[in-house]
Amino acid sequence: MRKAQFVVGMVMVLAFLSSGAYMHLRLHHLHQTPDAQRMVYRASHINMLLIGALNIASSRRARSAERAAILIDRLTAMLAIAAAAFFVAAFVREPLYAHLYRPWTRVAVYCTFAAAIVDIIAIASKRVTNGTAAER
């Protein structure tokens, strides 16, 4: 999963650069774009960089050899990778929707949030377990 997460992170950084070039060259830096649509493009563009950085950072962090920790790491990696795909879909589709409708971004944010919560719970439970064992 580490390698997959690293590759997805690098692809997302490239997608960030490509989307910036697309907005600059093809959409003329969004100068003639309505404000709401411009905001959606720019927010989706930045989200691709952020999820790319998250995937790269997560691929490089230390992992535990415990079976439960490995499963948790895989779950959080899958959620972060899924979020990356949803953020790309958001950049492509959401600027076309009316009334700032952002279904792809919503799902991507939920995936990112779920990954963070699972990691926080895993870290907290490990500290409680290690703290209890140290007190004995």
N, C-alpha and C positions, 0 to 999 in steps of 0.2 A: 504493500500500500504506500510505503514511503516514496518509492520511485514514481508511482502513478500520481501521487499528490504533487511531487516536484514537477513532473511534466505538465500537469494541469496548471500549476502555478505559473510556469514559464509561458505556456500557451495563453494564459489570461493576461500576462504582461504584454505579450505580443498583440493580443486582441485590444488591449488598452491603447497601445501605440497605433494600431491600424484604425481603430474607431476615431482617434484624434485626427489622424490624417484624412479619414473619410469626411469628418465634420468640417475640417479646414478646406480641403480641396474640392470636394463634391458639393457640399452644402454651403460653401463660401463663408465659412466660420460662423454659420447660423445667423448672419446679419439680417436676412429677410424672413426669418422664422418667427412665428408667434411666440410670445414669452413662455407660455405653458409648454409648448412643444420643445423649445430650446432648453428649458429646465429639465425635462424628461431625458433628453439626449445627454446633457451634461451629467446629470445624476447617475444615469446608467453607465456612462463612460467611467466615472470615478469609481463606481461600485466594482467594475471589472478589475481595476487596479487593486482595490482593497482585498477582494477575494483571492486574487492572484498572490498577493503578499502573504495573506493568511495561509494559503496552501503551501507556499514555499517555506514559511517559518515552521509550520506544523510538520513538514517533511523532515526537517533538520533537528527537531527536538529529541531528547533522550526518551527512550521507551523502556518500560518495565518488561521483564521476562515472564511475569505471572500470566496465567491463562486468561483470567478475567480482564486484566489490563490490556492484553492484546486484543480482546474482543471489543473493548471500549474504544481503543485506538482505531480499530477498523471502522466502527460505527461512526465516530466523529470524522474520520477521513472520507467516508462515503457521503456524509452529510455536506461536508465542505466542497467535495467534488460536484455533488448535485447542485449546490448553490451556485457554483461557477457556471454550470450549464443554464440555469434559470436566469442568471444575470445577463448572459449573452442573448438569450431569448428576449429578455426585457429591452435590451438595446435595439434589437431588430424590430420588435413588434409594438412596444408600448407608445412610441411617438406617434403612431398612426391612430391610436384610440382617442376618443373624445373624453372630455371632462376628467382628465388626469387619472384615468382608469389604469391601475398598475398591478394586474394580477400576477405577472411573472416575478416582479420585484418582491411582492408580498411573500410568495412561496420561497424565494431565495433567502429573504431575511429570516423567515421561520426556520429554514434549514440551518442557517448560520447561528441563530439563537439556540436551536436545539443542540448543535454541536458544542457550543460554549457551555450550556447548562450541564450536559453530560460530562464534559471535562471537569467542570467545577465540582460536581457531585463526586466524581472519581477521585479528585485531589483531596477533597474534604474527608471522604471516607477512608482514604489511605492514611491521612494524618491522624484521624481518630483511632484507627487500628494500630498504627505505629506508636501513638501516644499511650494507648492502653497497654500495649506490650512492654513499653519502656518502664511503666510504673510498677509492673509486677516484680 
